[in-house]
Amino acid sequence: MIKDYDGVIVCASKYFSPQEIRTIYQQGYRDFGENRVQLMKEKMDTLKDLDIHWHFIGHLQSNKVADIINDIEYLHTLDRLSVAKAISKHANHKIKCFIQMNLTEEPQKSGVYLDKLPQFLLEIKKYDKIELVGFMTIGMDDDMIKTESVFKQLYQLSIEYNLPLLSMGMTHDYNLAIKHHATHIRIGRKFYELLT
């Protein structure tokens, strides 16, 4: 199914060395996602000769925003106003951002809770360097029924708020994400396996 997917496949490149990223790039893939600022900076520097679309897909601390914000195509994990404030301070252009939603309501996960979303959207309007493009979420480990439910819910939010891009689905649940209209899926360890 992934071979026929016409959305964006983001290679979660934290699992791959710069040389492996170069090999994947040579196969025609351009979108790579990192979840740690320092490692992302190192890979960006090593691979600066390539036209890579970098996505930040991890928890971003406000004090790290300045380090990468002008070098990424998308931030998938906007979930706090402090990060939005830091982006507006340090960005030299509008940054495309997904709002990360915590629809499973797991305290160990980042993301905006559903009942806080209207206020968050109201507050985010204050920050002129934020371009909201869609929503992101992470399913529940080992519970595909709950995962499918939150993917379905995220799609409904995209319609309700007219934010069409959906970043959801990883190696173990991308099929459910595609079923529920994911525009961006994040594939890690099994990237080669799933694309052959």
LUMMI-682661 format. One record per residue (C-alpha): residue number from 1; residue in three letters; y, z, x. Coordinates in nm, 2 decimals. Example, Ala and Ser with C-alpha at 12.3 -4.5 7.8 and 13.67 -1.06 7.14 Angstrom:
// residues 2
+-----+-----+--------+--------+--------+
!   n ! res !     py !     pz !     px !
+-----+-----+--------+--------+--------+
!   1 ! ALA !  -0.45 !   0.78 !   1.23 !
!   2 ! SER !  -0.11 !   0.71 !   1.37 !
+-----+-----+--------+--------+--------+
// end
This chain:
// residues 196
+-----+-----+--------+--------+--------+
!   n ! res !     py !     pz !     px !
+-----+-----+--------+--------+--------+
!   1 ! MET !   0.00 !   0.00 !   0.00 !
!   2 ! ILE !   0.24 !   0.08 !   0.28 !
!   3 ! LYS !   0.21 !  -0.28 !   0.41 !
!   4 ! ASP !   0.36 !  -0.41 !   0.08 !
!   5 ! TYR !   0.63 !  -0.14 !   0.07 !
!   6 ! ASP !   0.98 !  -0.31 !   0.07 !
!   7 ! GLY !   1.18 !   0.01 !   0.13 !
!   8 ! VAL !   1.27 !   0.16 !   0.47 !
!   9 ! ILE !   0.99 !   0.31 !   0.68 !
!  10 ! VAL !   1.15 !   0.57 !   0.90 !
!  11 ! CYS !   0.93 !   0.65 !   1.20 !
!  12 ! ALA !   0.94 !   1.02 !   1.25 !
!  13 ! SER !   0.97 !   0.97 !   1.62 !
!  14 ! LYS !   0.95 !   1.33 !   1.73 !
!  15 ! TYR !   0.58 !   1.26 !   1.77 !
!  16 ! PHE !   0.64 !   0.97 !   2.01 !
!  17 ! SER !   0.77 !   0.93 !   2.36 !
!  18 ! PRO !   1.06 !   0.69 !   2.44 !
!  19 ! GLN !   0.81 !   0.44 !   2.57 !
!  20 ! GLU !   0.61 !   0.46 !   2.25 !
!  21 ! ILE !   0.93 !   0.42 !   2.05 !
!  22 ! ARG !   1.01 !   0.11 !   2.25 !
!  23 ! THR !   0.66 !  -0.03 !   2.17 !
!  24 ! ILE !   0.71 !   0.03 !   1.79 !
!  25 ! TYR !   1.06 !  -0.12 !   1.81 !
!  26 ! GLN !   0.90 !  -0.44 !   1.97 !
!  27 ! GLN !   0.68 !  -0.46 !   1.66 !
!  28 ! GLY !   0.99 !  -0.51 !   1.45 !
!  29 ! TYR !   1.07 !  -0.15 !   1.33 !
!  30 ! ARG !   1.43 !  -0.03 !   1.37 !
!  31 ! ASP !   1.45 !   0.30 !   1.18 !
!  32 ! PHE !   1.36 !   0.62 !   1.37 !
!  33 ! GLY !   1.41 !   0.98 !   1.27 !
!  34 ! GLU !   1.44 !   1.29 !   1.48 !
!  35 ! ASN !   1.46 !   1.65 !   1.37 !
!  36 ! ARG !   1.59 !   1.82 !   1.68 !
!  37 ! VAL !   1.94 !   1.75 !   1.82 !
!  38 ! GLN !   1.87 !   1.78 !   2.19 !
!  39 ! LEU !   1.56 !   1.56 !   2.18 !
!  40 ! MET !   1.74 !   1.30 !   1.97 !
!  41 ! LYS !   2.02 !   1.29 !   2.22 !
!  42 ! GLU !   1.78 !   1.24 !   2.51 !
!  43 ! LYS !   1.59 !   0.96 !   2.33 !
!  44 ! MET !   1.92 !   0.80 !   2.23 !
!  45 ! ASP !   2.03 !   0.79 !   2.59 !
!  46 ! THR !   1.70 !   0.66 !   2.72 !
!  47 ! LEU !   1.68 !   0.39 !   2.45 !
!  48 ! LYS !   2.05 !   0.29 !   2.43 !
!  49 ! ASP !   1.97 !  -0.07 !   2.51 !
!  50 ! LEU !   1.79 !  -0.10 !   2.18 !
!  51 ! ASP !   1.95 !  -0.16 !   1.84 !
!  52 ! ILE !   1.79 !   0.14 !   1.67 !
!  53 ! HIS !   1.90 !   0.29 !   1.34 !
!  54 ! TRP !   1.88 !   0.66 !   1.40 !
!  55 ! HIS !   1.82 !   0.90 !   1.11 !
!  56 ! PHE !   1.85 !   1.28 !   1.14 !
!  57 ! ILE !   1.57 !   1.42 !   0.93 !
!  58 ! GLY !   1.56 !   1.79 !   1.04 !
!  59 ! HIS !   1.76 !   2.10 !   0.96 !
!  60 ! LEU !   2.10 !   2.05 !   1.11 !
!  61 ! GLN !   2.30 !   2.35 !   1.23 !
!  62 ! SER !   2.68 !   2.33 !   1.19 !
!  63 ! ASN !   2.74 !   2.39 !   1.56 !
!  64 ! LYS !   2.53 !   2.09 !   1.65 !
!  65 ! VAL !   2.70 !   1.84 !   1.42 !
!  66 ! ALA !   2.95 !   1.72 !   1.68 !
!  67 ! ASP !   2.67 !   1.63 !   1.92 !
!  68 ! ILE !   2.51 !   1.35 !   1.71 !
!  69 ! ILE !   2.70 !   1.28 !   1.39 !
!  70 ! ASN !   2.88 !   0.97 !   1.52 !
!  71 ! ASP !   2.56 !   0.82 !   1.65 !
!  72 ! ILE !   2.33 !   0.83 !   1.34 !
!  73 ! GLU !   2.30 !   0.59 !   1.05 !
!  74 ! TYR !   2.19 !   0.85 !   0.80 !
!  75 ! LEU !   2.17 !   1.23 !   0.77 !
!  76 ! HIS !   1.88 !   1.31 !   0.54 !
!  77 ! THR !   1.93 !   1.69 !   0.52 !
!  78 ! LEU !   2.28 !   1.77 !   0.39 !
!  79 ! ASP !   2.23 !   2.10 !   0.20 !
!  80 ! ARG !   2.52 !   2.33 !   0.30 !
!  81 ! LEU !   2.89 !   2.30 !   0.27 !
!  82 ! SER !   2.93 !   2.44 !   0.63 !
!  83 ! VAL !   2.76 !   2.12 !   0.75 !
!  84 ! ALA !   2.98 !   1.90 !   0.53 !
!  85 ! LYS !   3.29 !   2.08 !   0.67 !
!  86 ! ALA !   3.17 !   2.02 !   1.03 !
!  87 ! ILE !   3.10 !   1.66 !   0.96 !
!  88 ! SER !   3.45 !   1.61 !   0.82 !
!  89 ! LYS !   3.59 !   1.77 !   1.13 !
!  90 ! HIS !   3.39 !   1.57 !   1.39 !
!  91 ! ALA !   3.30 !   1.24 !   1.23 !
!  92 ! ASN !   3.51 !   0.93 !   1.31 !
!  93 ! HIS !   3.39 !   0.74 !   1.01 !
!  94 ! LYS !   3.22 !   0.81 !   0.68 !
!  95 ! ILE !   2.86 !   0.94 !   0.73 !
!  96 ! LYS !   2.59 !   0.83 !   0.49 !
!  97 ! CYS !   2.42 !   1.15 !   0.36 !
!  98 ! PHE !   2.12 !   1.24 !   0.15 !
!  99 ! ILE !   2.14 !   1.57 !  -0.03 !
! 100 ! GLN !   1.83 !   1.76 !   0.05 !
! 101 ! MET !   1.69 !   1.92 !  -0.26 !
! 102 ! ASN !   1.45 !   2.22 !  -0.26 !
! 103 ! LEU !   1.27 !   2.13 !  -0.59 !
! 104 ! THR !   0.96 !   2.33 !  -0.50 !
! 105 ! GLU !   1.18 !   2.64 !  -0.47 !
! 106 ! GLU !   1.00 !   2.75 !  -0.15 !
! 107 ! PRO !   1.22 !   3.00 !   0.03 !
! 108 ! GLN !   1.10 !   2.89 !   0.38 !
! 109 ! LYS !   1.23 !   2.53 !   0.31 !
! 110 ! SER !   1.59 !   2.41 !   0.33 !
! 111 ! GLY !   1.76 !   2.24 !   0.05 !
! 112 ! VAL !   1.98 !   2.28 !  -0.25 !
! 113 ! TYR !   1.82 !   2.44 !  -0.56 !
! 114 ! LEU !   1.84 !   2.25 !  -0.88 !
! 115 ! ASP !   2.06 !   2.50 !  -1.06 !
! 116 ! LYS !   2.31 !   2.49 !  -0.77 !
! 117 ! LEU !   2.34 !   2.11 !  -0.75 !
! 118 ! PRO !   2.63 !   2.06 !  -1.00 !
! 119 ! GLN !   2.85 !   2.30 !  -0.81 !
! 120 ! PHE !   2.75 !   2.16 !  -0.47 !
! 121 ! LEU !   2.84 !   1.81 !  -0.59 !
! 122 ! LEU !   3.18 !   1.94 !  -0.71 !
! 123 ! GLU !   3.25 !   2.11 !  -0.38 !
! 124 ! ILE !   3.13 !   1.82 !  -0.16 !
! 125 ! LYS !   3.41 !   1.60 !  -0.30 !
! 126 ! LYS !   3.66 !   1.80 !  -0.08 !
! 127 ! TYR !   3.51 !   1.64 !   0.24 !
! 128 ! ASP !   3.63 !   1.29 !   0.29 !
! 129 ! LYS !   3.39 !   1.19 !   0.57 !
! 130 ! ILE !   3.08 !   1.24 !   0.34 !
! 131 ! GLU !   2.93 !   0.94 !   0.17 !
! 132 ! LEU !   2.66 !   1.05 !  -0.06 !
! 133 ! VAL !   2.39 !   0.79 !  -0.09 !
! 134 ! GLY !   2.10 !   0.97 !  -0.25 !
! 135 ! PHE !   1.86 !   1.26 !  -0.25 !
! 136 ! MET !   1.59 !   1.38 !  -0.01 !
! 137 ! THR !   1.30 !   1.62 !  -0.08 !
! 138 ! ILE !   0.98 !   1.75 !   0.07 !
! 139 ! GLY !   0.67 !   1.79 !  -0.14 !
! 140 ! MET !   0.45 !   2.10 !  -0.15 !
! 141 ! ASP !   0.18 !   2.12 !   0.11 !
! 142 ! ASP !  -0.17 !   2.10 !  -0.03 !
! 143 ! ASP !  -0.05 !   2.06 !  -0.39 !
! 144 ! MET !  -0.03 !   1.69 !  -0.48 !
! 145 ! ILE !   0.03 !   1.77 !  -0.85 !
! 146 ! LYS !   0.34 !   1.97 !  -0.77 !
! 147 ! THR !   0.45 !   1.71 !  -0.51 !
! 148 ! GLU !   0.42 !   1.43 !  -0.76 !
! 149 ! SER !   0.62 !   1.64 !  -1.01 !
! 150 ! VAL !   0.91 !   1.69 !  -0.76 !
! 151 ! PHE !   0.91 !   1.32 !  -0.66 !
! 152 ! LYS !   0.94 !   1.23 !  -1.03 !
! 153 ! GLN !   1.22 !   1.48 !  -1.07 !
! 154 ! LEU !   1.41 !   1.35 !  -0.77 !
! 155 ! TYR !   1.40 !   1.00 !  -0.92 !
! 156 ! GLN !   1.55 !   1.13 !  -1.24 !
! 157 ! LEU !   1.82 !   1.30 !  -1.05 !
! 158 ! SER !   1.90 !   0.97 !  -0.87 !
! 159 ! ILE !   1.95 !   0.81 !  -1.22 !
! 160 ! GLU !   2.15 !   1.10 !  -1.36 !
! 161 ! TYR !   2.39 !   1.12 !  -1.07 !
! 162 ! ASN !   2.39 !   0.75 !  -0.98 !
! 163 ! LEU !   2.28 !   0.81 !  -0.62 !
! 164 ! PRO !   2.02 !   0.54 !  -0.58 !
! 165 ! LEU !   1.86 !   0.61 !  -0.24 !
! 166 ! LEU !   1.55 !   0.84 !  -0.23 !
! 167 ! SER !   1.41 !   0.98 !   0.09 !
! 168 ! MET !   1.08 !   1.13 !   0.01 !
! 169 ! GLY !   0.72 !   1.10 !   0.12 !
! 170 ! MET !   0.55 !   1.16 !   0.45 !
! 171 ! THR !   0.22 !   1.07 !   0.61 !
! 172 ! HIS !   0.01 !   1.26 !   0.36 !
! 173 ! ASP !   0.20 !   1.19 !   0.04 !
! 174 ! TYR !   0.38 !   0.86 !   0.09 !
! 175 ! ASN !   0.17 !   0.69 !  -0.19 !
! 176 ! LEU !   0.31 !   0.93 !  -0.45 !
! 177 ! ALA !   0.66 !   0.88 !  -0.32 !
! 178 ! ILE !   0.63 !   0.50 !  -0.34 !
! 179 ! LYS !   0.50 !   0.53 !  -0.69 !
! 180 ! HIS !   0.81 !   0.72 !  -0.79 !
! 181 ! HIS !   1.06 !   0.48 !  -0.63 !
! 182 ! ALA !   1.12 !   0.61 !  -0.28 !
! 183 ! THR !   1.36 !   0.39 !  -0.09 !
! 184 ! HIS !   1.29 !   0.57 !   0.24 !
! 185 ! ILE !   0.96 !   0.72 !   0.35 !
! 186 ! ARG !   0.92 !   0.92 !   0.67 !
! 187 ! ILE !   0.59 !   0.85 !   0.86 !
! 188 ! GLY !   0.50 !   1.05 !   1.17 !
! 189 ! ARG !   0.17 !   1.10 !   1.35 !
! 190 ! LYS !  -0.02 !   0.82 !   1.17 !
! 191 ! PHE !   0.25 !   0.56 !   1.21 !
! 192 ! TYR !   0.03 !   0.31 !   1.40 !
! 193 ! GLU !  -0.28 !   0.38 !   1.18 !
! 194 ! LEU !  -0.10 !   0.32 !   0.85 !
! 195 ! LEU !   0.07 !   0.00 !   0.97 !
! 196 ! THR !  -0.24 !  -0.17 !   1.11 !
+-----+-----+--------+--------+--------+
// end
